[in-house]
Amino acid sequence: MKQRAEVEFEVRYAETDQMGIVHHANYLIWFELARTRFCTEAGKPYPQIEALGYFMIITQAQQDYRLAAHYGDTVRVACWLDWVASRSLQFGYRVTRDDQLLTTGYTRHLWVHRESRRPCSMPESLRATFLEIAEQTTFKGPEKNRPESDSKEKMLCP
C-alpha cells in the first residue's frame, strides 16, 4: 500500500443510537476526517485545493458493515487513494477497533470548478501528487476493487 493516513478517536455518545451503536451516517463523517488527514499528509490540504479554485464533490459512497462500533469504543479510520482518472478519484477506508474490522468503504469524487460548480479535469498542479500516492499508477480510472475488501460476509451487530 502506497500512502495511508489514519485518525483515531473515541466514539461519542452523540454518534450513537438508542442502543449505543454508532449510527450509519457517522461513518461518512469519519471517512471525511480520514480523507482530510490523507490530503494534508500528502502535502495537499483540502483548503489549499479549494484555494486553487476546485472542489472534490462526492458522487458515490459505499459502506460495508461487519461489526458495530459502540459508545466509548476507540476506533481507527484508515484512508488511502484507490485510483485517479481525468475527472474523478476514489478513496478507500477501513474502520477498526483494536484488531477487529468494523467497516470498509469508499467514496468517489468528481472534480468541479469552485466558481461555476461545473465538472472539470483534475488540476495539472495536483495530478503528479495524486498519481504518485494512488494505489493505481496510471491515469485512467478504476482498475480493481478497493484493496483489503475482505470476505463478503457482513455482520451488522455482534
N, C-alpha and C positions, 0 to 999 in steps of 0.2 A: 504494500500500500504506500503510495507516494507521500502525501501530506494529509494529516488528520488533526483536527482541533477537538478539544474536549472541554466540557463545562461540568462541574459537579455542584450539587446543591441539595438542600433538604426540602422535601415536599411540604408545601404549606397547606394549612387547613383550608384556605380559600380555593385551593386547586382540586378539592375532593368533593364527592357527592355525599349524600346522607349515610352511605355505607362506609365512608372513609377511603373510598377508592378514587384514584385520580380520574377526573372527567376527561373523555377522549379529546376534547378541543384543546386541552392544555398541552398535549404533546406537540401540536403545531407551534405553540409559543416556545416550547423548549427547543424545537428544531431551529426556530429563528435565533434563539440565544447562541446555539452552537454554530449556526451558519455565519452569524455576525462575528463571532470569535474566529472562525476559519478565515474569513476575508481579512480581518485585522492581522492575524498571524501570517497571512500570505503577503502582507505589505500593501493591501488594497482595501483599507477600511471602507465600509459602506458609505459613510458621509463623504468620503473622497470621490467615490463613484458618482454619487448624486451631484457633487460639485462640478464634475466633468459634464453634467447635463444628461445623465442616464438613470433609469430605474431598471431593476430586475423584477418584473411582476410575476407572481405565481400563477401558472396556468394549470397545474395539476399537483395534487398532494395525495400521497398514499401512505397508509399506516397499517402495519400488520401486528396485531397484538398476540402475545404469547402468555405473559403473566401480568398481573395487575401491580401497579405501584400504589402505595398507601401513605396516608398522612404520617409524617415523621421519617419516612424512608430517606436515605441518602442515595440519590441517583446520579448517574454519569451519562451524559449525552455526547456521543462522538459524531463528527461530521466530516465528510470528505466530498470531493468533486468527482462524480462519476464520469461525466463526459461534457464536452462543449461542442457546439455547432455554430454556424454563422450567426444565427439569431437567437439561439436558446442554449440552455445548460441545465444539468441535473445534479443536485446534491443528494447524497445518501446519508442516512442516520441510523444510529444504533443506541438504544437506551438500555442501560444495565443497572442492576442493584447488586453490589458485590460481584460475584461471578455469574449471576443469573441474567439471561437475556430476557428483557421485558417486551421490547418493541423494536421493530425495524421500520424504515420508511424512506421515502424520497420526496423531494419537491422539484418540479420542473419550472423553469423561469424563462420568460421572454424579455429580450432587451427592448426598451422603448425610450424614445426621446423624452426628456423631462418636460419640456415646454409643450410639445404637440401631443404627447401621450400616444404617439404612433409607433408601431414596431419598426425596429431598425437592426442593422447588423451590430455585432459586438464591436465596441470601440477598438480601433487599432492600438491605442495606448494600453489596453488591458489584455489583448489577445495573447501575447507571448507569455505573460504571467499565468493566465488561466490554462493555457495549453501545457505549460510546464508542471503545474500542480494537479492536473486532471489524471484520473486513472487511465483514461483513453488518451492516446498520444497523437491522434490525428484530428483534423478539424472537420468532422462530418456527422455528428450526432451519435445516437446510441448504437453501440456495437454489441453490448451484452447487458444482461440483467445486472442490477446493482450487486456489488460484492457482499459476501457474507450473508446472503439470503438463505439462511439455514433451512432446515426441514420445513415442509409445508404445513406441518402440524401447528395449530394455534390453540391457545387457551385464553379465554377472557378473564377468568378468575381462578385463583388457586384451588 
